[in-house]
Amino acid sequence: MKIEYDEDTCIGMFQCVAEWDEFTKDESKGKAVLEDSEEVEDGVFVREVPEDAELDAKFAARTCPVDAITIYDDDGEQLIP
């Protein structure tokens, strides 16, 4: 499973931070940070989700009020949102 985070869409509500500890706050930018991710295009970050963290990652995506977080299965199919 992969998670994609669009920093430009993020409005800094930090609900994802409360759901998964791989999201942290960047108070100076007012945005969340997806730890250990790779920037694949300007402002879009991607990383693999460990199997034991899949539920937390899904909760993080579901709680984002602006859908800045997308979850994909191993075949590349979008699961959330």
C-alpha positions, 0 to 999 in steps of 0.5 A, spaced: 500 500 500 502 507 498 500 513 501 500 520 497 500 526 500 499 533 497 502 539 501 499 544 497 492 542 498 493 541 506 490 547 510 494 545 516 488 542 520 493 536 523 488 531 523 492 526 520 498 527 525 493 525 530 491 519 526 498 516 524 505 518 527 508 518 520 505 525 519 508 531 523 507 538 524 511 543 520 508 549 524 512 554 520 509 552 514 502 551 517 502 544 513 503 537 515 509 533 513 509 525 511 515 522 514 520 518 510 516 520 503 519 522 497 517 528 493 515 525 486 512 532 483 512 539 486 508 538 493 506 531 492 509 526 497 509 518 496 511 513 501 510 505 502 505 504 508 508 498 512 503 492 513 502 494 521 500 501 519 495 500 514 489 502 518 492 508 521 494 511 514 487 509 512 484 513 518 489 519 516 486 519 509 479 519 511 480 525 517 483 530 512 478 535 511 480 537 504 482 530 501 490 532 501 491 524 502 490 518 498 491 511 499 493 506 493 493 499 494 499 494 491 496 494 484 495 502 484 488 502 485 485 508 489 482 506 495 481 513 499 478 518 498 
